[in-house]
Amino acid sequence: MVRVGIYCRVSTDQQVRDGDSIQAQLSALRIYAKEHDYEIAGEYVDDGISGTLLAERDELQKLLDDVKQKKVDLILFTRLDRWFRSIRHYLNTQEVLDKYNVPWRAI
């Protein structure tokens, strides 16, 4: 069974009002995982954190640690802008994922 890490992030109250709340993201990701018979290995939530502040995204760091410990086979998130807002941060993170052969999917 594929073990997935579910990643959610909300940086502003506006996103919550526009239907991009943590609970909405988690719900969509849990449903997707269930529909695809994925095992949820962990849920990683950075609430109120800008996508450009990589050092402050503690849950993203925990997710990457779990990738390195081979606890996660696939990363799921709702939209690409929930994953990253900076090309530099994306490339640095993608380097880790490539090293451990862990793909990601925006649902």
Residue, then its C-alpha position, 0 to 999 in steps of 0.5 A: m500500500v502507498r503511504v502518503g503524507i498529506y500537506c496543508r497550508v493556510s497563510t491568511d484569513q482571506q484564504v479561510r474565507d475563500g474556502d481554502s481552510i485547513q479543514a477543507q484541505l484535509s477533508a479533500l485530501r483524506i477523501y482522495a487518499k481513501e478513493h485511491d486506497y492510500e494509507i495516510a502516514g501523516e498529516y502535516v499542517d502549517d497554519g498561518i505560515s507564508g509559503t515564502l517562509l520556508a524556515e518557519r514551516d515546521e510541519l514541512q520540515k517534519l514531512l521532509d524528515d519522514v521522507k528521509q526516514k522512508k515513512v512516506d511514499l507520496i506527498l499529497f496537497t490540494r494546490l501547487d500554491r499550498w506547496f510552494r510560492s518560491i521557485r528556489h524553495y521548491l527546487n531545494t525541496q524537490e532535490v530531497l524528494d528526488k533523492y528519496n524517490v518520493p513524488w508529489r501530487a496536487i489533487 
